[in-house]
Amino acid sequence: MMHSGRLLVAEDMEENRLLLSRQLAKLKLDVTLTSDGIECLKVAREKPFDLILLDLMMPGMTGHEVLKELKADPALKHIPVLMISAMDEIDLVVKCIEAGAEDYLTKPLEPVLLGTCVNACLEKKFLRDQQIALLEEAERQKEIAESERMKLAGELAEAARYVRSMLPLPIAKGEIRTQWQFFPSVHLGGDSFGYRWLDQDHFAFYVLDVCGHGIKAALLSISVSNAIGSGNLLNVDFRKPSEVMTALNNAFAMEKHALQFFSMWYGVYSKIERTVTYISAGHPAALMLNSHGSEVHRLTTSGPCVGVMPTAKFTAATHEIKPETTLYLLTDGVYEIENQAGVMMCLDDFTQIVPRFRETGIEDSEFVLRTIQEHWNSKEFEDDFCLLQLTFD
């Protein structure tokens, strides 16, 4: 099949121009004729062409000189050039091939060979143009993707700032002191926490982790925190974790929230009884470290995540809180961290580290963060790092 195309011919001999014109016309090609190298360059810069047929020996500028000008011009260098020469000009033809010419034909021109060479050059030009178009499109898509990535990164960063602004301030003094470390991952997860006095005797606190990442997970996390913090769950006694979990399970059923669900640890401290009543709905255990010895107690209950099962039952447990007890509430992003060897820490590993905080005499959430980073040689987190520390007098 003969490829179509726009051809520019530079030939100083009129009879040769006419012969080329007739031969190329039979191939149904769009042909423009010029009589010397200077005119050839001028026309080439004015109109687009797919192939240039260039006579080697012309007055004013030789074909070799025209070829060098073409290849030096960024706008023209991609146009294939087919040299036309006499039999005794092979040495010059070699220089032209070295300078970038596609091929050459010798005079007198044989019509079949001319058509074959022209078609081969046009096919190469067609394939080259396709490749350039694909590369340009790939670059354009890359720029679009990068722009979208930067836009998403900006939105995630803004959402992370908003989530952080919703968190309660640390409590530095009093019978219950709180500290926390919260670092949203680059993907922004659905971690959150909160605490407040329900009355003079009861202090509620929780940590939650929405499945997945991104703004959708963060929005659900904020909605749940707002429902708890504002007390907007109807007919619920927030002093009773089982009622809170059941109400949240009904209000945030995954079928109504894009199949999203969340794990949650919710506890209520009774100042008079010095106990904490709690439920860990699919959530990692809270870790309790008291002032006597280095034993760590895990506070956990059985049961599903919130929003998964409409008829789920949540049963609370109760544990004594002795003076100078420290309680750590956390999400899995605190300990699911890989070291340089590719080994991922688990909750057992983190639990073994906890007594060191008491041994050093430095019990604060920032020290916990530094210890984890140094122990596992990790400065960045793939998931949200959410750690809440409560100390009871």
N, C-alpha and C positions, 0 to 999 in steps of 0.2 A: 504494500500500500504506500502510495506517495504522500508524504506529509505536505501540508500547505505551509506557506511561509512568505515572508517579505525579504526579497533579495536585493542587494546593492552590488552593482557591477562597476568596476573601475578598469577601463581598457582604452588605451589611446588610439588604437587603430579602428577607424570607423567600420571597415568591413568585418572586423572581428566582433565589434559591438553588435552589429546587425545579425551576425551568425549566432552569437550567444542569445540574443533577444528571441530569435526564431526557435532555437532549440529549447530554451527555458519556457517559452510560451506554450509549447506542446505539453509541458509538464503542469500547466495551469498554475504557474507561480506568479506572484505579484513582483514585477521586476522594475528596478530603477537603474538607469544607465548614466554613468559619468565618464568623462574623457581623460581625467588625470587625477593624481593623488590629492592635490589641494581641494579640488571639487568634491572628491570622495569624502574627505574628512568633514567638509562643510555640511554636506547632505546627511552624513551619518549622525552629526550632532543635532540635526533639525528633526529627524524622523526616526521612529523605531524600526530596526531591522533584525531578522533572524539569522542572516548569513551574508557575508561579504565575499564576493569573488574578486580577487585582486591580481592584476597583471604585475609581473615582477619588474619588467623594464618599462618605465614611463618617463616622459620629460618632466622636469621640475622636481618631483619627488619620486624616488623609486618605490616599488612595492614594499621592499624591506623597510624603508624609512616610514612609509605610511603605516605598516604593521606595528612598528615600535610606538608610533604616536597613538594608535588605537589601544594597544595594551597598556599604555601609560595613563590612559584616561579612565578613571573609576566608572564613569557612566557607559563606556564603550568596551571595556576589556572583556566582558562576558560574551560578546558577539563572536561566534566562530568565524574564522577566516580561511578560505580555500585559495591557495596560490595557483596562478596560471603562469607557466614558464615555457621557454624553449628547451630543447633537449640538451643544449650546451650550457645551461644555467643551473645545473644540479648543485654546485658548490654554494651558490646563493640560496637555493631552495632549502638546503640543510640549515643554513643560518636562520631562515624564516621559521622552520620547524622548531628550532631551538628557542626562537623568540616568541613562540606561542601559536603558530599557524596549525590548523587541524590536519591539513593534508595538502597535496598539490596535484595538478593535472598538467600534462605536457601538450603543447600544440603540435599538430592540429588536434582539436578536441573531438573525441569520439562520442557521439550522442549517448549511447547506452552507458558508457563509463561516467560521463558527465552526470547523467540522471542518478546513477547509483551513488556517486560521491556526494552529490547535493542532498539526496534523500538521507544518507547516513549522517551527514552533518546536521540536518534539520532534526532528525530523530534524537541525536545527542543533545541538541539545544532544547528540544521539547522536554526530555528527561531531566536535564539540568534545571530548566525553569520550574518543573514540578518539584524537584528537590528543594530549590530555593524557596518556593512557595510554602512547602511543608515546614521547612526550618523557620521561616518567618511566622507561620501560624503557631508553631510550637513555642516560639519566643513570645508571641503575643499572648498565648494561653498561660505561659509561665508568668508573664507580667500581671495578667489578670488574677492568677492564683496567688501571687505574692501580695497583690493589692488586697485581695479578699482575706489572706492570712493576716496581714497587718491590721485590717479593719476588725477582724475577729479578735485578734490579740488585744486591740484597744478596748473592744467591748467587754472581753473577759476581765481585763485589768480594772475597768470601771466597775464591773459587777463585783469583783473581789473587794474593791475599796468599799463598796456599799455594804457587802456582807460583813466586813470587818467593823464598819461604823455601827452595825446593829448589836455588836457584842457588848456585854455589860462591863463596866469598869472593874478592875481588881479591887478587892477589899483588903486593905493593909492592916486594919486594926479591928479588934472585937473578938467575940467568942468563936467566930468562924472567919478564917482568913482565906482569901482566894488569890491564886495566880494562874496565868494561862499563857500558852504559846499557840498562835494560830497563823499558819502560813499557807494560803491557797496555792495549789499546784498551778503549773502553767496552763493546765487544761481546765482549771476551776472545778472543784468537786462540790458535793452537796453536804459538807460537814458544817456543823454549827453546835452551839451550846448556850446554856443560860442558867441563871440562878436568881432567886429572890425569896425574901421572907413572905410567907403566906399569912402569918400572924406572929404574935410575940413568941410563940413556942415552936413553930414549924418553918423549916427552911428547905425549899425545893431546889433541886439542881438536876441537870440532864446534859447528855451529849447525844447527837444524832448524826447519821450518815446516810444520805440518799444514794441509791444505786446510780452508777453512771457518773458522767462529768458534763461540764458545760453549763450554760446559762439556765437551761431547763431544770437541771438538778438543783442549782442554786436558788431558783425561784421557789421550788417546792420546799426547800430547807427554810427559807425565809417565812413562807406561809405557815409552816408548822411552828416555828419559833414564835411568830406573832400570835398564833392561836393559844399557845401556852402562856406566853408573857402577858397577854392582855386578859387572860381568863375568859376567852370567848367560847369555850366549850360549854354548852348549855347543860345544866343539871349535873355538873361534875364537881366532886369534892377533890380539889387538887392535892389534898393531904393523903389521898388514897391512890397509889400508883396504878392499881388494877382498873379503877374507873377512868383515869387519864388515858391509859393505853387503849382501852375499849372504845372510848370516845374518838380518839385519834384514828383508830382502825376503821371506824365507821365514816368519819369525816374525810379521810384521805384514802379511800379504796382505790387500788391501782387502776381499776376500770374507768374511774372518773379522772385520772391524772396521768394520761398517756402511758399507762402500764408501769408507772414508777412506784417504788415502795422504798421504805427506809428502815434501818435498824436503829434502836434507841435504848439508851440506859437512862432510866428516870428514878430518882430517889428522893425521899423526904426525911429529913433529920428532925427528930423530936428532942428538943432541948431538955425537957423534964425527964423523959425516959432514957436519954442518951443512947438512942438507937437510930438506925437508918433502915427504913422500909423501902424496898427497891424492886424493879423489874428490869431485866436486860433482854429486850425483845430482839433476838437475833444479833445482839451487839456483843463486842468483846467485853470480857469481865472487867469490872473496876478493880483496882489493886489497892489493898489497904495495908499500910505499914504503921504499926503502933510503936510507942516509945520503948517497949520492953522487948529487946531482942531484934533479930533481923528477919523474922519470918514474915512472908507476904501472904495475905489472905486474898483469895479471888472471890469477889462478890458477883455471882451470876445466877440466872434462872433459866429454865428451859422455855421454849416457846418460839413462834415464828416472828419474822419481821412484821412491821406494821404496814397494813394495806394489802397484804397478800391473801389472807383468808377472811372472808366476811364473818364467819362464825368462830373465829379464833378466841381462845380463852387465855387470859393473862393472869398468872398467879404470882403474887408478891412474896418476897422473903424478907426477913428482918435480921439485923446483926447489931451487936453491941458496939458502941463507939467509946473507946476509952480515952482519957485525957492525952493530949499531944499525939493524936492519931492523924496520919496524913492519908488522904484518899486521892488516887489518880484515876480520872476518867479520860478515856482516849478513844480515838478511832484507829482503824487498821493502818492508816497512813503513817502512824508514829513508828510502827515496828516493821512493816513490810517494805524493807529497804535492802537493796542489794549492795554487797561490798564489791571490791575490785575483782574478786575471784568469781563473781556471779552468784554467790550464796546469799539467799534472802533470809533476813531475820524473821523470827516468828514471835508470838506472844510469850512463849516459854523463855526465849532469849532475853526479851525485854524484862520479864519478871525477875530473872537472875541478876539483872543490872540494878534493879530498884533498891536493894539493901545498901548499895554503895553510896546512895545519896545520904542516908542517915550516918553511915560510917565516916564520911568526909566532914560531917558537921555543916554541910552546905545543902540545905533543902530549899531549892527554889526551881521554878519551871524553866528558867533560862539555863541553869546548870544542867538540868535533865536534857535539854536540847543540845547543849555543847557536848555532853557525854555521849549521846547517841551519834552525833556527827563525827566525833573523834574515834569512837569505838568502831564505827562502820565506814569511816573515811568518806562520808557523804555530806556535801554542802547543799545539794538540791534534792527536792522530793518530787517523785512522780505522782503522788497523790497528796491530798490536803494533809498537812500536819496539824492535828488538833489535839491539844493536851490541856486538861483542866485539873488543877491541883487545889485541894481543899485541906486546910489544917484546922483541927478542932481543939480548942483549949481543954 
